[in-house]
Amino acid sequence: MTAYHFVGIKGTGMSALAQVLSDMGHQVQGSDIEKYFFTEDALREKHIQILSFDAANIHEGLTIIAGNAFKDDHLEIKKAIELRLPVIRYHHFLGNFMKEYTSIAISGVHGKTSTTGLLSHVLSDMAPTSYIIGDGTGSGNTNSKYFVFEACEYRRHFLSYQPDYAIMTNIDFDHPDYFTDIEDVFSAFSELALQVKQAIFANGDDEHLQMLQAKVPVLFYGLGEDNDYQAKNIQRQVGGTTFDVHIRNSYYGTFTISTYGLHSVMNALAVIAVMHYEGIDCKELEERLLTFHGVKRRFSEKIVNHQVIIDDYAHHPTEIHATLDAARQKFPDKEIIVVFQPHTFTRVQKFLEQFIEALQEADQVYLCDIFGSAREKEGDIRIEDVCERIPGARKLTEQTIQMLEEHENSVLIFMGAGDVQKYIITYEKYLDMKKK
């Protein structure tokens, strides 16, 4: 048993990894800022201690796993270095950890978390599986055959991994504070492809992934006729989505998923491809797919009074399109209201026109102040600059949250990768106060 201390334990990947190690019998604790973040709920459920940042937390006998947002001059990391304790970055730790298992990395600029969640759900019922999902969910099994995990492209961290299998959901330009353009993003994925040991499952409808070169078989999935795994006869209904799967033009099976939008079909198709390759029975697969209801902060919904409230991680124009597509499928007769908190100034500046286009697919748009993140505190663009470009858009603060009450019997979608949940909490508190 090893005693681990996580610096930045509330990060989605860090929280999930802490849970994995705790489940496997290791002693786990961690530290972070005192502000509430949804990932801490799972940590507390597993009785993992969460401390405030303090050099006193660091002592002999600990192995330090350091979150990538914190530099070596952070007070806890600095103390650990002084004590000559092992200090391992998150992505380096994962790179070594996965070597013990049949590892499946899920990469892509969009769709990683939902696909990882679905694959973990399906696979864990078939064989002992440990997994790390980007919504902060982690599960460890000492007898694991498989290890399923998200592989993030930011700063090319996923090049620390040499997985047995990789799913590549798409390539798009994001993280403009690091990547220069989409070709730079493609080069990162190309490097990852060369490190995969057994097979790659790639979205064949993505023009960049079509150009992928690797030392292992690349199997394509998608809607186009040229894909190895093709979804046909897609039926989008209020209760979910049904589609046929053909493998190299031969009918394989009909599957129903309880999630929405064409992107959900693509995510499911990626999982079906991996499971077929691994020899999983088609009927078992059909049953497991049907029982998956999504991951945290990906179209997570609840009903409050006469409104449907959805919490979603969408923070890129492509993701906003996908989320609104899903909402129109499930709620065709309702007004769709978006409350959007942009994430990072560089992303807003780079994709301003695309954000404006995507957000106008909603019936009404509310915009919150830009969330700067730990790596980017301020920028040259304000939320007012975005607001004035979208017809009818209104700025929303916690003090003006009551405006949302105007939209009775509607769908309120709170979108963002920052702390947009605080607006949900404030709105629900406001509604509760009105009842009293």
Buried (B, 14 or more C-beta within 10 A) or exposed (E): EEEBBBBBBBBBBBBBBBBBBBBBEBBBBBBBEEEEBBBBEBBEEEEBBBBEBEBEBBEEEBBBBBBBBBEEEBBBBBBBBEBEBEBBBBBBBBBEBBEEBBBBBBBBBBBBBBBBBBBBBBBBEBBEBBBBBBBBBBBBBEEBEBBBBBBBBBBBBBBBBBBBBBBBBBBBBBBBBBBEEBEBBBBBBBEBBEBBEBBBBBBBBBEBBBEBEBEBEBBBBBBEEEBBBBBEEEEBEEEBBBBBBBBEEEEBBBBBBBBBBBBBBBBBBBBBBBBBBBEBEBEEBBEBBEEBEBBBBBBBBEEEEEBBBBBBBBBBBBBBBBBBBBBBBBBEEBBBBBBBBBBBBBBBBBBBEBBBBBBBBBBBBBBBBBBBBEEBEEBEBBBEEBBEBBEEBEBBEEEEBEBBBEBEEBBBBBBBBBBBBBBBEBBBEBBEEEEE
